[in-house]
Amino acid sequence: MGVTRKTSTQNRMASGRSQRAAQSARSRAASQTADATGALRPEERIWQVVAAIPRGRVATYGQVADLAGMPRHARLVGRTLSNLPPGSRLPWHRVVNAAFTISARGDDRAMNEQRRRLEREGISFVGARIARAHRWEN
């Protein structure tokens, strides 16, 4: 039996695959932390925008996404806020849906808690909708 040797083309192809695999791994790792330029992860950008919403004002999920540099990613904002740890000091309750109402959840207690927090900050409601005077104009 003869020894099979890889051709130089096969070696280059194998090397290219391993380089792509290494690049993919680096890319995944970079998306989990700030990149080499110091850019923040999407979640961190969302947190910064939410933290900037003034007391007594509300913003929509879409507005937060736009200000975080991620237009059309309102659902990511919702998912990010829903994953906050219990006891977080981030004012998540100041983010509402596009109709300026509190988004329905599977748990009515969470909706009641959000409304209670907003009312404590002086935000008034007209029915289920937040009064226009409380909309954050950034």
ABEGO torsion letter per residue (X at the ends): XBBBBBBAAAAAAAAAAAAAAAAAAAAAAAAABBBAAGBBBAAAAAAAAAAABBBGBBBBAAAAAAAAGBBGAAAAAAAAAAABBBGBABBAAABBBAAGBBBBBABAAAAAAAAAAAAAAGBBBBEABBBAAABBBX
